[in-house]
Amino acid sequence: MDVVIYHNPGCGTSRNALALIRHAGIEPHVIDYQTCPPSRELLAQLIERMGMNVRDVLRVKGTPYAELGLGDPKLTDAELLDAMIAHPILINRPIVVTDRGVKLCRPSDMVLDLLPELPMADFVKDDGEICLRDSEAADRDAGMVAALTAEGLPTDDLTEPGRRFFAYRTLTGEVVGYAGWELYGADVFLRSLAVLPGWRGKGVGKAIVARIARRAFDEGARSAWLMTTSATPFFEAIGFKRVERADAPEAILETRQAKGLCPSSAVVLKKAIRL
């Protein structure tokens, strides 16, 4: 398989994606886009092939984004592309191209979507987080129901419309946890997050949240919401902020969990989904 990665060697996510490609037995064509940026036409083509908006591929952190005023919603795609070509550091990374498609691989294990589905040894990222695959789970998946029940999490509404659930496995196939969502336009309600006991304390929960948030982003979500009675410190540690219940969107407040399955004492948390 031919693989091209637009890479920033100073970026941990980009380094992990590159290492995963090599872990799969593939030596990619590595392009340091800061020193050899794509042409304006090619960049526009890559973004189109990813099915993303130009602004979605615009990097904010560690770039001249603010000083250039790129947060102005009146700027056109053409103007944003001009800025990205003039300042390649504004191009988010890594962008990976294979015969299976083009993807901005954030988190880095999203690159697995573009690689052959071959047996692989487990892979640990350079921050100690294990790489995970995700797959859709049935709403009454026995393993998921057992995991949620063991954690005292609601299961009464699993079969209702509008829910999607995912199982998370290591590269060698061991199930480590589950999570689900209810999507309401630009808001996604994250739910049914359970990490199996043997995998707690190993960064799996953080990895699952990052993975499911990216899947929701690709479906149009830009804000992630959740409710919890016991895991507030964990979610705050990964960037969620407490929100007054009355300030949550009506669609979130109308969920079965908000209206009764979660106790009124549950904390409401929110996080913007950014790549």
N, C-alpha and C positions, 0 to 999 in steps of 0.2 A: 504493500500500500504506500502510495506517495502522500507525504504529510508535510505541510508548510506551517510553521509557527512564527507569528509576528511577536517577538520576544523582547522583554526588558530584563536583562540579567540582574538588575537591582531590585526586582520585584519578587517577593516570596511566592505569590500565586503563580506567576509566570514560570519561576524555577520549578515549582512542583508539577505544573502541567507538562513541562518539558521532560522532567524525570519520569512521569507516568507514561509518556509516549515511549521513552526508551525502555521502561520496565516492561512494556508490551512487546519488546523485541523489534522496535522500529526506530531507525535513525532518520529524524526529520531534516528538512531543509530549514535551518534556523536563520531568521532575518531579524537583526537588531534594528527595529523600525526607527529608533532615534537617530541612528547614523545612516540608515538606508530606508527612508520612509516610502510608503507606497505613493504612487501618483494620486492626484485628486480623483481622477476617473476610477482608478482601481479601488481606492478607499470607499467611494460611493457605491461601487459594485459589491464590495464585501459586505457593507452594511445592509444593502438590499437583500443579498443572499442570506444574511442572518435573520431577516424578517424583523429588523429592529428599526427604531427611529434614530436619526443622527444623534439627537441629544442623549439617547440611551448609551451611546458609545463614547460619550465625552467624559473624560476623567476630571474630577474636581480636586481631590486630595493631592498635594504636592505638585501643583501645576499653576500656571498664571491665570487660571479660570476666573478668579475674583477680580484681579487687577484689569483683566480685559473686558470685564462686564458681561461675561458669557451667560450669566444667570438671567439676563433680560429675555423674557418670553417672546418679545417681538422679533428677536433675531431669526432670520430664515435659515433653513437647512444649508443653503449655499454659503451664507455667512459663517455658519458654524464649521463647515468643511474647510473654508478658507483659513480659519483660525487653526484648525487641526493640522493642516499642511504647513502653515507657518511655524507652528509650535508642536512638533510630533509628540511631545510628552503628554499632550491633551488626548491622544488616542488611548483608550483603555486597553488593557492587556490581560492575558494573551489572546490574540485572535488565531484560531487554528483552522486550517483548510485541509479537508481530505475528500475522497470521492464519496463520502457519506454526508458531506455538507460543510457548512462554515458556522463557527460558534465563537462567541466571546466566552471563554472558559473561566468563569467566576461563579462559584468556587472552582478550584482547579480540577476536581474530579468530574466536572461536566465534560471534560475531554473524552471520557469513556463513551459518551454518546457517539463519538466520531470514529472510534477504533473498533477493530474486529472483536466480537464477543468470544474470546478465547479464554481457556483456563489460565489464571495467573496466580502467582503467590501474592499474599497480602502486601500492602504498600503503606508505609508510614511517611507522612509529610514531614518537612523539615522542622515544623513546630511541634511534632509529636502526635498529631492528629491522624487517626487511621483513615484511609481512603475507603469510601463506601459506594456501592451501587444501590440504586433505588428501582423498585418495580411496583406497579399498582397492585394493591391488595383488594380482595373482595370485601364487601361491607361486613360480612360475618366470618371473615378469616379466623379460623379457630385459634391460631397463635396470637393474633391481635386481640381477640376478645379475652383470651386468658390473661394477656399482659395488662390490658386496661382494667379488668376485674381485680387483678392482684394489686393494682395501684389505687383502687377505689375511684376510677375515672368512669364517667357515664358511658353506658352502652345501649341505652334504651332507644336512641334515635339513629343508630348506625345505618339502618336500612332506608331512612327517609331520603327524598330527592335532594340533589344539590351537594352531596358529600363525595369527596374523593379521599382514598386512603392509600398509603404507601408502606411497603416493607423495605427495610434497609439491611443490606448484607455486606460483609467483607468481600474482598475479591475472591476468596476461596469459598464463598457461599454461605458462611455462617450468619444467621439472622441476629441482628444486634438491637433492633427496635422498630417502632412503628410511629407514624404520624398521619394526620389528615387535615383537610381544610374544607371550608365553605367559602366560596368566592362570591363577592357582591361588588361587581364592577372593579373599581380601583382599590377596594378594601378586601382583605382576605382574613377570615377568622381561622387561626391555627388551633387545632384541637387534637385530642387523642394521642398526645406525645408520650410515648413510654419507651424507656431504655431498659433492656433486659438486665437482671441483677448482675450477671457476670461482667457486664460491660460498663458499669457505672464508674465514674471517676477517671475516665480515659478520653474525655473530649467527644464522646459519641453524641451526646445531646446537642452540643454546639454544632457538630457537623450535620446532624439531621435538620436542625432549624435552618442552617445556611442552605442546605440542599432543597428543602421544601419551599423556602422563600424564593429561591431562584426559579423553581418550577412555576410558582404563582406569579412571579414577575413576568415570565414568558406568556402567561395567560392574561396579562393586563393589570395585575395588582401592583400598587405602589405603596400601600401601607398595610402592615401586618398587625393584627389584634389578637389578644388571647386573654383568658381569665384563669386564675390559679388561686388556690387556697394555701399552697405549701411551697411553691417553687419560685416565689418572687425574687429572692436573692440571685438565683441562677439566671433568670431572664434579665434582670437588671445588669448582671455582669457581662452579658452579651449584647447590651445596647438598648434593651427595651426600657421605656419610661412609664411610670405610673400615670394614669389618666383618671379623672373623675368619671364615674359611670355615666353621669348625665351628659358628658361631653363626647361620648362615643357615638358613631353614626347610628341612625335609626335601624339600619339593616343589621348591625351587630347586636343591638339591644333587643331585636325581635327574634334572635336565634333561640332555639329550644334551650340551649345551655344557659343563655343569659336570663331567660324568662322562668327558669325553674330547676334545670338539671344541676346548675352550679349554685351553691348557696349565695345569699345576698352579701355575705362577707368576702366573697372572692374578689381579688384585686384585678382591676382591668389594666392591661399594659399595651403599649403601642410602640412600633418601630417603623421608621421609613425604610422601604426596600430600595437599596441602591446597589449598583454593581461597581 
